[in-house]
Amino acid sequence: MMNKVFAVQSATAGRVERDEREVPAPPAGSVRIRVEACGICHSDALTVYNVWPGIVFPRVPGHEIAGKIDAIGEMVTGWQVGDRVGLGWHGGHCGICDRCRRGDFLTCRSLQVPGISYDGGYAQYAIAPADALARIPDALSASEAAPLMCAGVTTFNALRHSGARPGDLVAILGVGGLGHLGVQYAAKMGFETVAIARGDSKRELSLELGARHYIDSERGDYGAALQKLGGAKVVLATATSTKAMEPAMGGLAVDGSLLIVGASMEPLSLNTAAMIGGRQSVKSWPSGTCVDSEDAMAFSARNGVRARIEERPLDEAPAAFDRMMSGAARFRVVLTM
């Protein structure tokens, strides 16, 4: 066992608090990561508020982890102490379920998620399965890499699997923690990028990030505005409001799709007759595996895609989590060690 190290945990549902704990040596098949940065994701609320079934408390949240391997367990090959690694939503898979047997590790029936299945990155150290690690390129700092492990790979992966081609009209609904990255990826992938947000305050930023068009959703039906531009091949919905998503269907081109990455528990109302007439669809996309994260980081490093972040020291994690939940953060909060 190591000496006690600092961590921030959720000991009971609804609270984030400071703690000291001992960090064990990594078991077989796992490594110990000296955490250098950890992004705060809205999904961390699943742990803090005990929304995800079966969470065992106390639990350290955090699944946007960047750091260096500090120790290696038995039966681990291909990794060395000192390697720079990231750890995201895909924190391990069983390898034996029907989905894993088909190579679909992200939808594993026993998917492990850092900060939910086991302790995450709001700590100085984290233990993780070696098969969940992503290599961080030298061009990215730990603070730059951390938010790409969830927000980055989610938007990048969704767009590259969307079916849109360079030159297609692609709209990003919501210019927040996910959306501001989505705008950058869409522009760098060669799409005619539209940013959609409430009010005019994000217009300048959206254009700076690469959007060719900006639509203020408070000025009327943004679906009609998209049709005036020719109709969208894809509307990537990063906002977490289904009411905000519904007008997107009226803005789709023939064979267009609403692609959802912003999670909501509320039902989505659809005009199925109009969908049939336009061969339109509604899809969704989860995050990505460790290899997807490596792809997202490599693309970001090559093309200058970066999250806009607010850095906070680990001991300010409770206040930083509250700031993220309030919506005041611009746009990702990253804890540094």
N, C-alpha and C positions, 0 to 999 in steps of 0.2 A: 504493500500500500504506500501511496505517496503521502506527504504531509497534507494537511487540510488546505484547500484552495477555495477561492471565492466563486460563488455562483448566485444566480437569481432564479428562484423557483416559484412555482405556484403550489403552495402547501395545501390550500383549500380552494375550492372553486370560487372564482371572482377576485382573487388577490394575487399580486406579484410582490414578492418580498425577498430581501437579501438573506443569504445563508452562507455557511461554510460547510464544506463536505469533503470527504475523502474520495479520491479518484483511484479506482483499482487499475492494475495492469490489464492490458487488453486481452480478452480471451482468444482462443483459437479462431482464426478467420477474420479477426478484427484488428484495428489499429487505434492508437490514442492520438488525438489531434490537439495540438496546442492552438487554441482558438485565437485568432488575431482580429477577426471582425465577424459580426453576425447581424444580418439584416432583421428588422422587425417587420413581419408580414401580418396582414389582416387575419390570415388563417391561424395565427398564434392565439387568437381569441377562442378557437376551438378547444385549446388546452386550458387557457386561463378561466374560461367560463364553463368548463366541463361539458362541452357540447358533443364532442366525439365520444361514441360509446366505448366503455371499457378502460378509460384512462385511469391509471393507478397514481395516486398522489402520495407524497410530493413528486412533482415533475418539473424539470427544467425545460421551458419552451425554446423554440428557435430552430428553423430548418433552412436558413440562408447562411451557411457556415463557410468561412474561409480561414485557413491556417496552415500549419505545417505538421507533418507526422512526427510525433514525439517518441512513440514506442510501437513495436510491431509484435502481434501475437503469433503463435505457432500456425503453421500451414498457410501463411500469407506469402505470396510470391509477386514479383513485379513492382514492389514498392520498397522505398528505403527511408530511413529516418532522415528528416530534413526536406522531403518532397513537399512541394506546395500543393494543397488539395482543397477542393470544395466539396460540400455535402448539401444536397437539396431535399426536396419533397420525397424523391425516391431514395429511401434510406435502407433498402435491402428488400429481397424477395425470397420466396421459399424455394423456387426452382423445381417444384414437383407438381404444382397444380396444373390444370388443363391450360391455363393462360400462359404460365411460365414455360410449359412444354412447347408452346408455339412461339416462344421468344418474346411474348408481350409482357415484359416484366413490370411495366408501369401499372397494369391493371391486375397484378397478382392478387389472388384472393386473400393472401396473408401479408399484403404490402406493409412494410415497416416505414414509419414516418418519424424522422428525428423530432423530438419535442412532443411527440404523442406516444409512439410505441416505446421509446426510450428517451433518456435525457438528451436535450438538444444543446444549442449554442449560446444560451445566455449564461455562459460559464467560461472559466479559463481553460478548461479541458473538456473534451467530448470523446466518447468511445463510439466507433462506427464500424460496420462490416466493410471489409476491404473492397467488396464487389459493388459498393455504392459510391466510391470515390471518383471525383473528376479532377483531372490535372488542370491547374491554373497556369495560364501562359505568363511569361515574364513581363509582358507589356501591361498587365493589369495589377494594380495594388490589391491588397486584401479587401480594403473598403470598397474598391470598384467591383471586385469579383463577387462579393457576398450577395448583393441584391440580384445578380444575374442567375443565382442558383435557384430562384423561384420566379420572381417577377420577370426576369430576363428570358429564361428558357421557356416559360409559359407563352409569352407573346411571340417570341421567335419561332418556337416549334409550331404553334397554331398557324401562323402565317405561312410558313414553308410547306405545311400540309394542307393548305386551304384550297388548292387548285387554281389560285390566281396566278397570272403570268405577268412578267414585266410589261408595263403599259396599261394594265387593267386598273380601273377605278376601285380603290380600296379605302374604306372609311374606318377610322378608329373612333369608337363611341366612348367618350370619357378621356380626359387628359389629366390623369392622376398618377398614382404609383405604378400601375400597369400601363396605362394609356400613353404616358409620355415616352415610355420605351417602345410601345407599339408603333407610335408615329415614326420614331427613328428607324426601326427595323423596316417598316413598310417603305419608307423613302429610299433606304439603302438597297432594298431588294428590287427597286425599279418600278414600283407601283405609283400610279397617279394618286397621291395620298391626300385624303380629306380628314381633317380633325373636327370632331363634333364635341362641343362642351356647352355648359350653361353659362350664359353671359358672354361678355366680350373680353374679360380679363385675361383669358389664356390665348387670345388670338396671336399676339406678338410672339409668345413663347412657342406656340405650335408651328408658326412659320419658320422660326429660328431652328426648330428641331427637324424641319424638312417637309412639313405639310405644304402642298401647293394650294389647297383651299381650306378655309375655315368656315364652319357653320355654327352660329349661335342658336342652340336648340330652344331658347326662350323667345325667339323671334318668329315662331311659327312651326309648321310641320317640317322637320328636317328631312323626312322621307321625300316630300315633294321637292325640296331643294336638291337632294341627290338625283332625282329624276331629271331635273334641269341640267345636271352635269352629264347625263347619259345613263344613269343607273349604276349602282355599285355591284361589282362582282362579289365582293365580300364586305360585310360590316362586322368588324371585330368588336364585340361588346365587352368592354372592360369595366363598365359601370356595374354596380351590384343591384340595380333597380330594374325589375322586369317592366315596370311602367315606362321607364326610359328606353327600353329595348323595343317596345312594340311598334313605334313609328318606323323603325328600320325596315320592316317588311315591305312597306310602301316605297322604299327607296332602292330596292334591289332590281338589278337587270334580270333579263331572262337567264335562267340557270344560276342566279345569284344565291348566296347563302348568308344567313345570320350565324356568325360563329361566336359562341359564348365562352368566355373565360372568366367573367365576373360572376361569382357564385351568389345565388339568391334562393331563399326557401319559398318565395312567393311564386304562384303559378303564372305562366306566360299565356296571354290571350292571343290567338291566331285566327286569321281569316283563311281557312283552308281552301276555300274556293279560289281565292286570288292566288294562293300558292300553287295550286294545280295548274292554273292557266299560265303561270310564268315558270313552271318547273323549278320552283324555289324550294329551299330547304332550311332547316334549322339544325345546326351542329354544335358540338361543344368539344373542348379539348382540355385535358389535364396538363400537368407540368411536363416532365420529361425524365428520361433515365440519365445516368451519369454521362453517357456518351453524348446525349443530346445537350447536356450542360456544357460539355467540352466544345461542341459545335457552336453553341450560342456565345461562349466566351471568345472563341477564336474569331468568329464573325465580328463581334464587338470590337475586339482588339484591332482587327484589320481595317475596319470601316469607321472607327471613331464613335461608336455607340457607347454612351455612358449614362448611368442613372444619375439623376440629380439627387444628392444625398445630404442629410443632416447627420453629422457624426456626434455621438454621445458616449461618454465613458460607461463602462459596464455598471458601475455603482449608481448610475442614473436611470437604469432600465425601467423601474416602475413608472417614473415620470415620462420617459420616452415612449413606453407602451401606451400610456394615456394620450400622449400627443398624437400618436398614430391613429388611435381609435377616434379621436376628435375630428379627424380630417384636416387638421391644421398643418401637417407636415408637408414639405415641398422637396422631394416627393417620396423619398424613402428614408427612413431612419435607420442608421447603422450603428450598432454598439461596437466600440473598440476596446481592446484589452491592454 
